[in-house]
Amino acid sequence: MTIDSIEMRKVYAGFVQQQIASGSEIIALEADLMSSMAMDSVQRDYPQQVINCGIMEANVIGVAAGLSLTGRKPFVHTFTAFASRRCFDQLFMSLDYQRNNVKVIASDAGVTACHNGGTHMSFEDMGIVRGLANSVVLEVTDATMFKEILNQLMTLEGFYWVRTIRKQAVKIYEEGATFTIGKGNVLRDGEDITLIANGIMVAEALKAAEILAEQGVKAAVIDMFTLKPIDRMLVKNYAEKTGRIVTCENHSIHNGLGSAVAEVLVETCPVPMRRVGVKERYGQVGTQDYLQKEYGLTAGDIVKAAQELL
């Protein structure tokens, strides 16, 4: 597997710059994380369209809600921990409840927060936001997907919450690939077991499928980049086809991808499943490789879970 040539944060900064230059109504709001998201130069060029609201995440969401009422198209960026825990009441009151058109970009997903440690390392954020009635919750996989999803968001109305990493992702998709929000992507077909993953765990699931293939196991791999609304039909179809499911997420196993898939299975096609993800832990400082091993987020952990079912 190869690594993307561009960092995810530079995909976002480039998108914002392009939209402003083209004359769109986009307004990019930051919570004192300009350099972290490569937005410094964009703000210097377009100070009226890129606004640093300071370390006041609740206020950023309120400002975004107000701007949306004037016809602008606000995009808010901050780290996942702050885009969920710190401003949850504003997400509910100002965005979800009032049906305002705001897109929230939440970066430093899970263990990719690395050296920021436990206070900044969120394992519960997607679960928090998916509980809101009108939210759409996504976790983008690589630069190609991020670029395409951002362009789609310019034309979509409503509250969308997009989880991402900041640096380079493993390249999964070729340029020109298209994505439908609410539909999972089957990256590899199989008939013995299905691996359903999102975010950085998609690459790990593909590695695990290769290892399982060497053992004579045909594993399907699905990129479930939309957590909410989840692709219920795809989950049901592959549960019926393979009879076993393993979910793989850089997030707590509670109220994230594993829970969402389990909800579908119990209502449509109950089959044995395992959840690979963070289990009752807080974050800590470390390299991403170390943290993935520490929290059981590797291809080897996925293989082990699959073998338990097989």
N, C-alpha and C positions, 0 to 999 in steps of 0.2 A: 504494500500500500504506500502511496505517495502522500506528501503533505501539500496542502494548498500553497500556492505561491504568494497569496495575499492574506494578511491578518483579517480576522472578522471585524475588528474595530475600524480598519481602514475601508472595508466594504461599506460600513455604515456611514463613515465620514464622507466617502466619495458619493454615496447616494444622496446625502443631505446637500452637499455642494452642487451636485447636478440638478437637483430639484429646484434649489433656489435660483441657480443660473438660468433655468428654463422659465422662470416666472411663476412657479406654482405657489400656492398659499401655505406651504409648509413653514412651521415654526419649530425649531429644535430647542428643547429645554434641557439643561444640565443641572446637576446638583453638586457643583464643584468638582466634577470629574472630567474636565475638558481634556487634559493630557492623557488620562487613562483611556479615553475613547478616540484619541487622535483628532479631536475637534478644535484644537487651538487655532490652527491656520484657517479653518472654515469661519470661526468667529471673527478673526482679524479681517477677513475679506467681506464678511456679511454680518456686521454687528447688530443689525436690526432684526435679523432672522434667527440668530443663534444667541440664546440668552442663558447666562449662568445665574441661576436663582440661589446659589449658595447651598450650604449643608442644611437644607430645610425641605426634606422630601415631601412632607405633607403639603407644604405651601406650593411646591412645584406642581403637584397634581391639581390643586385648586386653580393655579394660574392656567394650566392646560385646559381645564374645564371651561374657564371663562373665555379663553381664546377660541375654543371650538364653537362657542355660542356666537362669535362674531364672523364665523365662516372660515376661519383659518383651519389648518390641518396640523395640530400639535403632535410632535413625537417627543416623548420624554425618555431620557436615558439615566439610569443609575444602576448600581450593583443589585443583584437579585435579593440579597438580604434586606436592602433598603426599599426596593421596589415592591416588596410584599409585606414584611413584618412592620416596618416603620410607618408606612402610610396606608395600612389596610382600611381604616375607617374612611379615608378620602377616596380610595378606590371604590368602595361601596357607595358612599354618599354622592360624590361628585361625578363619578364616571358611570358606574354600573346602574345605580338606581335612577339616575337622570338620563340615561341613554346618550351620553355625550360621546362625540367622535374623537377619541384619543387613542394613540398607539403608544404602549409602554415597552421599551426595549430594556430588558433586564440582563445585565452581563455578569461575568465571573460565575458561571453556573457551577454549583456543587464544588467538587474537589479542584476545579480549575482556578479557584480563588487562591490556591497555593500559599504564597507567602503572606497573605493577609490574615490567615489563621481563622480560629473558631468564630470570632465575632462577625466576620464578613463572609463566612462559608455557610451558605444556606442549603439545607437539605429538605426543607419543608415548603418552599415558596410556591411551587406549582400546585401543591395540594391546597394551600391557602386560597389561591386565586381561582382555581377551578370550582370552588364552592360558591362563587358568585353567579347569580342567575343568568346574566346576559354576557358573561365573559367568553372570549375565545382564547384558548391557551395553546401556544405553540412552542416547540423547541427546535430550532433550526440545526441542520446537520453539518453543512459545510458552506464555503463561500458562495458556490453556485446557487444553492438553495436560499441563502440569506439574501442575496441580491434580488432573486426572483420574487421572494415573499415581500420584501420591502416595496418593490414596485407595485405588487398587487395591493398592498395596504394603502397606497395613495388613492386608490379608486374604491376602496371598501369603507362603509360607514360602520361605526360602532367602537366598542372597547375591545382592543386586541392586546394581548400580553405575550411578548416574544422573548423567550429565554435563549441566551447564546453564550458562547465563550468569547474572550476578547482577542486571543491570539490565533495562531494558525490551527486549522482543523485538519484531520485526515480527509483527503479528497475522496468523496464517494460518487459524486455526480459529474458528468461531463458538461461543458458549456452548452447552453441551449436546452438543457433539461427543463421540463415544466412540472409544476406541482399544483395539486388541488387541495386547498385547505379543507380538512375534514375527511380526507382519503389517505390511507396508508399506502406505502410503496413496497411492493414485493421485490426485493433485491436478489433473492435466490429462492428457487422453488425446492420443495422437499416433501416427503410423505411420512417420515417417521416422527418428527417433532418440529415445532415451530418456535423460533426465537423472535420475540417482539421487543424492539429496542427503540431508544430515541437518543438524540444528542451524541456525545462522545462514545456512547455504548453501542452505536450502530457499527462502528469499526471493530469493536471487540466481538460483537455477535458474528460478524463476517469471518473473523479469525477463528472463532469457536466452531463455526460451521465447517471450516476447512479441516480442523483437527478431528471433528466428528466424522467427516467424510473418510479420513484415513482409517477410521475404525469401522467403516461400513455403514455409517448412519447418515441418512439423507435428511438434512435439516433445512427447513425453510427459514428465511430471514426477512422480517418485515420492519421497515422504518416507519414507526408510528409517530411522525413529527407533529401531528395534531393530537394533543392530549384531550382537548375538549373543543368541539364535539368529537369523540373518538369514532373511528370507523367500525361500527358495530358489526356490519355485515361481513367485513373482512375477517374480524376476529372469529365470528361464528363459523364462517366457511373453513378456516384453517383449523379450528378446533375439531370440526367434523372430519376434515381430511387427515389430520395427523394424530389426533387423540391426545396430544400432550403439548403444553405451552410453558415456555420459560420467558419471563419478562426481565428486561435488562435496563436499568436506569441509574443515572448519576444523581440520585435523589433518595429520600427515605422511601422504604417499601410501603410506608403508610400514606395513603391518600394521593399517591402519584400514579405512575403508569401501571404498576402491579395491581393496585386497587381498582383502577378504572377497567382494566382487562378482566379482573375477577368479577366485577359487577356484571359485565356483559356475559361472561361464561355462566354464572349462576342463574341468569335469567333466560339464556338461550340454548346453551350446550355445555353442561357441566363436564369438565374433563380434569384430570390431574394437572397441577401447575406448580411451578416454583418461581419465587421472586428474587432476582439478583439485584441488590441495591443496598443502601445504607441502613443498618439495623440498630436503632436506638443509640445513636452516637452523635456527638458534636464534632465540629471540624477542628483542625489543628494546622500548624505551619509545616510545610514540606513541599518537595517537588511533586509534580503531578504523577509521575510514575510511582513514587513511593506511596502517595496517598491512595492511588487506585489499588495497589496491593494491600495496603493497610485496611481499606474499607471493603475489600472483596469485589472490586469492580473490574476484573480482568477477564480475558478470554478463558483462562483456566478455571475461573470461578463459574463461568457460564457452562463450560464443559462438565464440571462436577455436578451442577444442578441438573443438567440434561441426563447425565448418567444415572442419577438417582431415580429419575422418572423412567428411564429405559430398563 
